[in-house]
């Protein structure tokens, strides 16, 4: 006969006068027993699975991942940006307007576009009508101001680059500074703070360089630059306002050498707050050709056009 002495956590067998003391096993011994039981379970209770390589689910990649430090990624940005003093590019431009975060989007016909750039911040963007090859728009930005001519509507706009883009016609919200900020991947400035995130999982294989700025006592996220960990090339750049909302989201692909300088051949510019998107596929590009001067960025108002100032 076996009975339990609950008060003392001891056991006795048979004769009550002969008590055999059996203290409870120590916790370490219990853990060992549980481990042995798990290991000895039948194989039918054990499941094995194959985890895809980082980013393979989205890109079907089989190449090894590349590693880099924050300083090395910043240096790569310098190698892409610093050599460019000026450029002229020719591209197919495909504009779209609508709600980029879900909703109806209207795709317009692809037009032929030209972009001229001169350091530090002069840019000119010209779009040609796809049918008659006349100028659909001509826009220039130098410093803080921009000028836009739309000959087909006999309109001419002038204003500051930070003027709100609130036209009901979303294509009229196009600003040359939007192209400037998207086409150039500038390294962090002297007053910027940088933080590196490794975003590598089954669907992504990315480094994300976060660039923060300080406005008085307020530290805010200004930009994020994404690096593909299979190539270490920039694949995306997001620009934020001081409240954390995305003002520009640009994706880059098909990097190729132009005049000895690497530049993306496929650029997709999204402006979610302005309600439009422009996709560029480069046809030709000349970097530092020496034929671009300040005179290329002079845009005068046509005599018969209607002037509209944007504040």
N, C-alpha and C positions, 0 to 999 in steps of 0.2 A: 504494500500500500504506500502511495506517494501523496503527500499533502504539502501545501505551500504555507509557510509562515509569512504572511503578507507584511506583518509589522516589522520583521527583521530582514525581509528579502533573503531568507535562507530556506533550505529544503530538509525534510527528514523522510526516511524510508522505514516502513515496518515498525519496529519497536520505538515508541516515542522517547524512550530513555536514551536512545543512541542517535543523536542528532549529528548529521554530516553537514558541515559548513561549505557552501559553494558561492563565493562572492560573484557579482555580476562582472562580465568581461569589461576590460578597459575600452575606451573609445577607439584607440588605435587598433586594437584587436578586432573590434566590430567593423571598422573601415576595411581592414584586410579581408575579412570574411565576405563583405559585400562585393569587393573588387574581384575576388576569386569566383564568386557566383556569376558575376557579369561576364567574365572572361570565358567561363565554362558553358555559357549558353549555347544552344545549338546554332549552327550557321544560318539556319532559316530565319532567325530573328535579327540578323545583322544585315544592314543595307549599305551597299556601296554605290556611289554616284560619281560621275565625271564632271568636274567644274571647268567650264570653257575658259580659255585664256582671256585676260583682260581686254575688253573691247571687241572680242571675237564675235559676240552675238550680233553686234551692229555692223562690223566691218569685215568679218570673216578673215581676221588677221591670223597669221601663223608666225610672223616674224618676232624676234625677241624684243622686249621693251628696252628703251634707252633711258638712262638716268642722267640727271643734271641737277646742279645746285641752283639756288635762287640767283646767285651771282653769275653763273654761266648762262642762264636764261636771259638775264638783263643784257649780258654781252651779246647774245644773239640778236636782240632787238636793236642794239647799236649797229651791228653789222648790216642789218637790213635797212635801217633808217639813215644813218650818218652819211653814206656815200651819195645819197640823192640830193642834188642841188636843184635840179629842174627835170621835168619830163613832159613829153607829149604822148598821149595814148589815144588809140582808136579802138572803139568797142561797140558791140551790139548791146543796146540798153533795152531792158524789158521792164516797164513800170507796171505797178499794180497799186490799187487803192482799196481801202476798206478796213475792216476790223481785223488786225493781224493776230489778235489773241482769241479768235473764234468768232465766226460770223461770215457775212458775205464779203467776198473780195472780187474786184473786177480787174481782169488782166487786159492791158492795152497792147496794141501792136508794137513789135520790136522796132526801135528806131536806131539810126546810126549816130553815135555820139563821139565827141572829141573832148578831151580833158587836158588842160595845160596847167602846169604847176611851176612856181618859182619860190624857192625858200626866202623868207620863213613861212609866209602864210598867204601868198597870192595864188588864187586858183580861178580858172575860167572853164565853164562847162557849156558846150554847145550841142544841141540836139537837132537832128534834121528829120523832116517829115519823111516817112517811109515811101510815100507815093510820088510826090513831086520833088523830093529832095531839097525843099526850101527849109529855111531855119524855123524850127518849131519853138525853140527858146534859146536864149543866150544869157548866161548869168556869170557875174564876176564878184569875187570877194577879195578885198585887200584890207587887212587889219580887222577892224570891228564893223565895217560897213559892207553892204552888198547892193548890187544893182541887177535887176532882172528885166529882160525885154522879151515880150511875147508878141511877135509881129502879126501872127494870124488873128489875134484879138485886139491888136493895136493898143496894147497896154505896156506900161513901163513902171516897175516898182523900185523904190529905194527904201533903205531902212538899215537898222542895226541887226547884226547876226543873232542877237538874243530877243528880237521882236517876236511876239507870239504868232505862230502859224495857225490862224483860225479861219482861213478861207473855206467856205463850203465845198469849193472845187479843190480836192486834195492835191491835185497836181500843181496848183498854184502855190502850195505850201513848200514846194521844192526850194531849198536854199543851197547855194554853193558851199557853205561851210559844212553842210552835211556830208558832201563828197570829200571835203578836205579832211574831216575827222575820221572818215571811214577808210580812205585810201592810204593814209599815213598811219603807221604803227609806231608811234613815238615812244622812246624809252622813258622811264620815270625821270622826273625833274629833280633838281637839287633839294627841293623842300618836300618831296614826296616820301611817304613811308610804304614799304613793300612787305607783303606776307605771302608765302608760298603754300599752296594746298595741293596734295596729291589726290586727285580724284580718279582712282583706278579701281574698277570693279568689273562685273561680267559684261556690262554694256559700254563702259567708258575706259579709256586709257589716256588720261589727260593730266597735265600740270596746269594749275590755275594760279597765275600771278595777280594778286590783288594789290592795287595801287590806291593808297589812301592819302588824303590831303587834309590840312588843318586850316579852318577858317575861323580866326580868333580862337575861341575855346572849343569849337565844334570840330570833331574829327569825323570825316565822312568818306565813304567809298566812292572814288572818282571813276575808276576803270577796273575791268578784269580782262586779262589777256590769257587765252587758252593755248596750250602747246600740245600737239599730238605726240604722245610718248613713243610712237613708232618712228617718227622722223624728227621730232623736236622743232617742227615748223609751226608757226602760228596758224591756228585753225579758226579762231573766233576772237572778237573783241567787243566788249559791252561797255557803254559809257552811261553813267548815271548822273542825275541831278542831285542837288544837295538834300533832297528828301528821300533818296533811294530809289526813285523811279527810273526805268530804262529810257534814255533818250535815243540811243542808237545801238543796234545789235547787228554786227557785221560778221559774216562767215567768209573764210578764205580757202581756196583750193587750187590745185594744179599749179604749184609754184614752179617757175621756170626762169632761166637767166635772160635778162634783157640788157644789152650793152654791158654784160659782165656783172650785173647786179640782179639778185633774186627778187622776183615780184610775183604775186599771185595772178594767175590768168583767169580765175573765176572769183568774182566778188559779189556777194549778195548783201545789200544794204537794207536794213529794216528800221523804220522810224515809227514805232508803235504809237507814240503820243500824237504824231502828225498824221497818222493814218495812211502811210504809203510805204512802198517797197520798190527798190530798183535793183535789178540783177544785171551785172556787167560781165560780158565774155570778151576778153581782150582779143583783138585782131592784129594789132601792131603796137609797139611801144618803143620810144627812144628816150633814153635817160642821159642827162648831162650832154646833150648834143651841142649846146652852146648857141643855139639860135633863138632862145627865149629871153626877152628883156622886159622891163617894166611897161613898155609900150603895148605889149600884148594883152595887158589887163586894163585897158581903157575902154569903157563902154559908155557911149554917149546916147542920150535919149533921142529917138527918131522925132523929127519935127512934128509929125501929125499924131503922135501917140498920146494916150491919156496917162498922166502921171498920178501915181498913188504912193503916198508915203506911209510906211509901216513903222509904228513906234513900239 
